[in-house]
């Protein structure tokens, strides 16, 4: 089984690119058993989603001013 350090790196990579099947399975299995990594994954996804919404809103406001 991969270490928490490896899993957190994969969770971060997952935000930017599609992981391989074996990487996705490793992450999925690990986060089922590890609360800390599951929390990290949840928080990472939340931050990414919030940042996207924020930048979309800023862009929308800039487009409306033009």
Secondary structure, 3 states (H helix, E strand, C coil): CCCHHHHHHHHHHHCCCCCCHHHHHHHHHHHHHCHHHHHHHHHHHHHHHHHHHHHHHHHHHHHHHC
